[in-house]
Amino acid sequence: GKRKSWSTSVMYDSDESEGSDILVRKVSAKRRCIMDDDESSEERPDKTCPTESVSSSRKQKVLAKLKELIRQSAARRSCSSANCEDSNSEASIEEEPLCQLPLTPSGVSETDSSIKDFVVEEEDDDDDGDDDIDNTEHIKISDNFSCITSSLYLSRCDHYVHFKRIVKAFLINAIDDTFLSSLYDGTRQKKYAQDMLLSLHYLDDRFIQPRLENLICRSRWKDRYKERVDCYPNVHISLKNTKNMSCQACEMRRCCKFNVLLSGRLYNSKTLEVDDFMSDDKQVLKVGMVCANRTSVYHNLKHFKYKLYVDCSSVAELDGVQDEPVKDTVERLFSHLEESGWIQKRYNDLEDYMEDADNFQEEK
């Protein structure tokens, strides 16, 4: 009997939304349905005589849907990808890497039901030339659609998943202070450890570092001032008497009325181990208003990860439970922090800091 096939192309990716390199996985699933042989031959259309109008109509419908999705995507990208409305609802997402998403047609439908609107039904024809044309057009449509789908999907759910893994990694390191160093030196190769390492890189490379670079490249800060802000995890900016002088951040002649007090111990940006050398050292710098505001925004992002780790360490220290396996302690503390809204609050703080950085770029 006559056979029909349905070809579905679906895309997944591992990244947000910041417009940087997108890793894409394509899954092509085919299902065939064999019609009963007892159907009359009169009811079967002649598969050897497909009309060009049907094929053209089908392609036009798919292209129309694709244009509509592009329009919707452009509207969504007008707001910061890290501030998407659905981010709060994703706390219940299972903590699994995206590469483990099901690759079956049923898994696709559970992930995003809107994808089925872009399924293109293709009839098998004996004419190889027509097949090649249809397949080429379908691949082009799928490639364009995949980039849009992957960006929208990850902007809604992936960020908070990464953030929860980081909190759990910090809780482990608060109990076993060799954990983070063993992650970065490659000692730990188990899946959960590799997932945590991926999330740590995600926070640094996708959330924080691009914004820090934008803040610096659009400023007139001198390298010496930037290095000072990078080294000290604590900052206090206060309004003082106005003085017409050279700003100690950009060295431009300004009305400087802010004092920037930098303090705290130097730490390793990856393992977060502190250096006790000159632990009581402080720096006080006189800056103008623009440099003072930029310092606040920059410092909040630069040292966010370290301060999050310090908070996680305080939680572990206050726990007081002993003679318990590390895994059980971490799971218990993590569950308490999640249920109390502590993790969500810290994530909201990060989103606020990123939004401040993005808005600061627009003001420049």
QUIVENVEN-V442520 format. One record per helix or strand of 2 or more residues. SS is the DSSP state (H for helix, E for strand). FROM is the first residue (numbers start at 0). TO is the last residue. If there is no record, write none. Layout:
BEGIN
ss,from,to
SS,FROM,TO
SS,FROM,TO
END
This chain:
BEGIN
ss,from,to
E,2,12
E,23,33
H,40,42
H,51,75
H,80,82
H,84,91
H,97,99
H,104,110
H,112,117
E,119,121
H,127,174
H,178,183
H,190,216
H,222,230
E,233,245
E,252,262
E,265,266
E,273,274
E,281,286
H,288,301
H,303,318
H,325,338
H,341,362
END
